[in-house]
Amino acid sequence: MYVDIQSLETFSRLASEGASTAADSLGTLTGTDVYVDVTDVTLMAAGDLRDTFTGREFVGVEVGLEGGIAGQTVMAFETDAAEVLLDKLMPGDGSIEDEAFARSGVQEAGNIMTSGFIDGWADHLGVGIDMTPPSYVRASGTDILPDGALDTDRSGVFMFESKIRSLSDELEFTIYMLPEYAGFTEMLQRTGGGSAPAIPVEKLPEFNQMTKQGATSAADNITMMTGTETDVEVSRLRFVPIQDVPSEVGDDTVAGTIFELHGNPSGYLAILFDEASAEEVAQGMIPTETEPGIGEMERGALRELGNIMTSGFIDGWANVLQTSIEHTPPQFIHDMGSAVMDPLVSRLGRTQEHAFIIDSTIRTPDGDVRCDIYALPDQHELAAALDNIDTEASVGADGAL
């Protein structure tokens, strides 16, 4: 089944506009300036959702959808943010440990914000979308997700994720919308005409699995070269408005390497460590003791490591796609993450409004070292490359996409 990227862009914008309406509603309720930080669309195998939610505590509301679009929406606050929300709504009246108090406040906020989020979808589709009354949810990890979200026999999961933050308070929350997969992909299908590339949607999770294998190879290279055990924490494929990519990376200072990819697909690859991780990893490669910080020897070590990690990351792509992908020499960077990504998205933005961003996070078991890998392929070339994937050859032995 093929879906038009232009259709995917339309629904991405609808989700972003709905999130803005929800943010405005939250601002009115709480008297707080809030904004939508980023909205993206993730397509993954059902089991991969666990990586995103494991180890987190949530309070929120769940709403079922029927009619023009079927599925479920979860508006989830992590526990600390829920405390701030309740204090804004009903200052001094109770705490999150008071179940009745928490239920009342969170349901009130969730009902208003979810209505705003969905109304734009209904207007665009020209059909009614019925919502069930908001159901209060307090859960750990994946228990916050709708029933059936983790069913392994599903073809995949589309997840719209909008992050909303306050300018002045520690208040943030995320809207997760998980439309029913089969019906939603039908809505995304090309209807004829149009010049936007078409993506074989059933192959996107396969490409994501291939990327996870590349990230595992990159993690193994860190372990081999530094003696520090690492593993892939999460790897996913997201569809993001191109101007939002720097926000995805954030403003923390990072050090690492940037590569330009040439082949099918072309694009960019960024391997970014936070400063402390970069220093620790680099010094693990240097046989002599060096001064604290990231000096010339550390920069050289990170370039060498980036070269090897990049080769391992993209080799799997080239093998499955039966193509050749080469990369430029490493460009060392040491700056805010968003500033690092700005020139990359500026170049891609000349030919596309949205980007497929493939992000993988590598960590040590104790969490002391973190490395984020961001791949930004050209979407037209990615569409062509996906069309060439041999489905039977690229599906894992366990049958999971």
HURA-V921908 format. One record per residue. N is the residue number from 1. RES is the residue in one letter. D_FIRST is the distance of its C-alpha to the first C-alpha in Angstrom with 1 decimal. Layout:
BEGIN
N&RES&D_FIRST + N&RES&D_FIRST
END
This chain:
BEGIN
1&M&0.0 + 2&Y&3.8 + 3&V&6.7 + 4&D&10.2 + 5&I&12.8 + 6&Q&15.3 + 7&S&13.7 + 8&L&13.8 + 9&E&17.3 + 10&T&18.3 + 11&F&17.6 + 12&S&19.3 + 13&R&22.2 + 14&L&22.4 + 15&A&22.7 + 16&S&25.3 + 17&E&27.2 + 18&G&27.2 + 19&A&28.5 + 20&S&31.2 + 21&T&32.2 + 22&A&32.4 + 23&A&34.5 + 24&D&36.8 + 25&S&37.3 + 26&L&38.2 + 27&G&40.6 + 28&T&42.3 + 29&L&42.7 + 30&T&44.1 + 31&G&45.8 + 32&T&43.8 + 33&D&42.1 + 34&V&38.5 + 35&Y&35.5 + 36&V&31.8 + 37&D&31.7 + 38&V&27.9 + 39&T&24.6 + 40&D&21.5 + 41&V&18.0 + 42&T&17.4 + 43&L&14.4 + 44&M&15.9 + 45&A&16.4 + 46&A&18.5 + 47&G&21.6 + 48&D&21.7 + 49&L&22.7 + 50&R&26.1 + 51&D&26.9 + 52&T&26.6 + 53&F&28.9 + 54&T&31.3 + 55&G&34.9 + 56&R&34.7 + 57&E&36.5 + 58&F&35.1 + 59&V&36.4 + 60&G&34.2 + 61&V&32.7 + 62&E&29.6 + 63&V&28.3 + 64&G&26.0 + 65&L&23.8 + 66&E&23.2 + 67&G&22.5 + 68&G&20.4 + 69&I&18.7 + 70&A&19.1 + 71&G&19.9 + 72&Q&22.9 + 73&T&24.7 + 74&V&27.3 + 75&M&29.9 + 76&A&31.6 + 77&F&34.9 + 78&E&36.2 + 79&T&39.7 + 80&D&41.8 + 81&A&39.9 + 82&A&40.3 + 83&E&44.0 + 84&V&44.1 + 85&L&42.2 + 86&L&44.6 + 87&D&47.6 + 88&K&46.4 + 89&L&45.8 + 90&M&48.9 + 91&P&51.2 + 92&G&53.6 + 93&D&52.6 + 94&G&51.2 + 95&S&48.8 + 96&I&45.4 + 97&E&47.3 + 98&D&48.3 + 99&E&45.4 + 100&A&46.3 + 101&F&46.9 + 102&A&43.6 + 103&R&41.6 + 104&S&43.3 + 105&G&42.7 + 106&V&39.1 + 107&Q&38.0 + 108&E&39.7 + 109&A&38.0 + 110&G&34.6 + 111&N&34.8 + 112&I&35.7 + 113&M&33.2 + 114&T&30.2 + 115&S&31.0 + 116&G&31.0 + 117&F&27.7 + 118&I&25.9 + 119&D&27.8 + 120&G&26.1 + 121&W&22.7 + 122&A&24.3 + 123&D&26.0 + 124&H&22.9 + 125&L&20.9 + 126&G&24.1 + 127&V&24.0 + 128&G&26.0 + 129&I&24.9 + 130&D&27.3 + 131&M&28.4 + 132&T&30.4 + 133&P&33.7 + 134&P&33.3 + 135&S&34.0 + 136&Y&36.1 + 137&V&34.8 + 138&R&36.8 + 139&A&35.2 + 140&S&34.9 + 141&G&31.8 + 142&T&28.7 + 143&D&30.7 + 144&I&30.1 + 145&L&26.4 + 146&P&25.3 + 147&D&25.6 + 148&G&22.6 + 149&A&21.2 + 150&L&22.1 + 151&D&20.9 + 152&T&19.8 + 153&D&17.7 + 154&R&15.2 + 155&S&11.8 + 156&G&13.0 + 157&V&15.0 + 158&F&14.7 + 159&M&18.3 + 160&F&20.0 + 161&E&23.4 + 162&S&26.3 + 163&K&29.7 + 164&I&32.7 + 165&R&36.1 + 166&S&39.7 + 167&L&41.8 + 168&S&45.0 + 169&D&44.3 + 170&E&42.6 + 171&L&40.1 + 172&E&36.4 + 173&F&33.5 + 174&T&29.7 + 175&I&27.3 + 176&Y&24.4 + 177&M&21.8 + 178&L&19.2 + 179&P&17.0 + 180&E&15.6 + 181&Y&12.2 + 182&A&10.3 + 183&G&12.1 + 184&F&11.7 + 185&T&8.0 + 186&E&8.5 + 187&M&11.2 + 188&L&9.6 + 189&Q&7.3 + 190&R&9.3 + 191&T&12.0 + 192&G&13.6 + 193&G&16.3 + 194&G&16.7 + 195&S&17.4 + 196&A&15.5 + 197&P&13.3 + 198&A&9.5 + 199&I&8.2 + 200&P&5.6 + 201&V&6.1 + 202&E&6.6 + 203&K&9.2 + 204&L&11.1 + 205&P&13.2 + 206&E&14.0 + 207&F&15.2 + 208&N&17.1 + 209&Q&18.7 + 210&M&19.7 + 211&T&21.3 + 212&K&23.1 + 213&Q&24.6 + 214&G&25.7 + 215&A&27.3 + 216&T&29.1 + 217&S&30.4 + 218&A&31.7 + 219&A&33.4 + 220&D&35.0 + 221&N&36.4 + 222&I&38.0 + 223&T&39.6 + 224&M&40.8 + 225&M&42.4 + 226&T&43.9 + 227&G&44.5 + 228&T&42.7 + 229&E&40.2 + 230&T&36.9 + 231&D&33.5 + 232&V&30.0 + 233&E&30.1 + 234&V&26.5 + 235&S&23.6 + 236&R&20.6 + 237&L&18.1 + 238&R&18.6 + 239&F&17.8 + 240&V&21.3 + 241&P&23.2 + 242&I&24.9 + 243&Q&28.3 + 244&D&27.8 + 245&V&27.3 + 246&P&31.1 + 247&S&31.4 + 248&E&28.9 + 249&V&31.4 + 250&G&34.5 + 251&D&38.1 + 252&D&39.6 + 253&T&41.2 + 254&V&39.3 + 255&A&40.3 + 256&G&38.2 + 257&T&36.6 + 258&I&34.1 + 259&F&32.4 + 260&E&30.7 + 261&L&28.0 + 262&H&27.8 + 263&G&25.3 + 264&N&21.5 + 265&P&20.8 + 266&S&24.0 + 267&G&25.0 + 268&Y&27.5 + 269&L&28.4 + 270&A&31.0 + 271&I&32.8 + 272&L&34.9 + 273&F&37.7 + 274&D&39.7 + 275&E&43.3 + 276&A&44.8 + 277&S&42.1 + 278&A&42.3 + 279&E&46.1 + 280&E&46.0 + 281&V&43.4 + 282&A&45.2 + 283&Q&48.6 + 284&G&47.4 + 285&M&46.9 + 286&I&50.2 + 287&P&53.2 + 288&T&55.8 + 289&E&56.3 + 290&T&55.3 + 291&E&56.0 + 292&P&53.8 + 293&G&50.9 + 294&I&48.5 + 295&G&50.8 + 296&E&50.4 + 297&M&50.2 + 298&E&47.5 + 299&R&45.5 + 300&G&45.9 + 301&A&44.7 + 302&L&41.6 + 303&R&40.8 + 304&E&41.2 + 305&L&39.1 + 306&G&36.3 + 307&N&36.3 + 308&I&35.9 + 309&M&33.4 + 310&T&31.2 + 311&S&31.4 + 312&G&30.4 + 313&F&27.5 + 314&I&25.8 + 315&D&26.9 + 316&G&24.0 + 317&W&21.5 + 318&A&23.3 + 319&N&23.5 + 320&V&19.9 + 321&L&18.8 + 322&Q&21.8 + 323&T&23.1 + 324&S&26.2 + 325&I&26.5 + 326&E&30.0 + 327&H&31.5 + 328&T&34.7 + 329&P&37.7 + 330&P&37.6 + 331&Q&38.7 + 332&F&40.6 + 333&I&40.1 + 334&H&42.1 + 335&D&41.4 + 336&M&39.6 + 337&G&36.0 + 338&S&34.9 + 339&A&37.3 + 340&V&35.8 + 341&M&32.3 + 342&D&33.5 + 343&P&34.0 + 344&L&30.6 + 345&V&28.7 + 346&S&31.1 + 347&R&30.1 + 348&L&26.3 + 349&G&26.9 + 350&R&28.2 + 351&T&24.7 + 352&Q&22.4 + 353&E&22.9 + 354&H&20.7 + 355&A&20.4 + 356&F&18.4 + 357&I&21.4 + 358&I&21.5 + 359&D&24.6 + 360&S&26.4 + 361&T&29.8 + 362&I&32.4 + 363&R&35.5 + 364&T&38.7 + 365&P&39.3 + 366&D&42.0 + 367&G&39.9 + 368&D&42.5 + 369&V&40.2 + 370&R&36.8 + 371&C&34.6 + 372&D&31.4 + 373&I&29.1 + 374&Y&26.9 + 375&A&24.5 + 376&L&23.4 + 377&P&21.2 + 378&D&20.8 + 379&Q&17.4 + 380&H&17.0 + 381&E&18.0 + 382&L&15.9 + 383&A&12.7 + 384&A&14.2 + 385&A&15.3 + 386&L&12.1 + 387&D&10.8 + 388&N&13.9 + 389&I&13.7 + 390&D&14.6 + 391&T&12.9 + 392&E&16.0 + 393&A&18.4 + 394&S&17.1 + 395&V&16.9 + 396&G&20.3 + 397&A&22.9 + 398&D&22.6 + 399&G&19.0 + 400&A&18.2 + 401&L&15.4
END
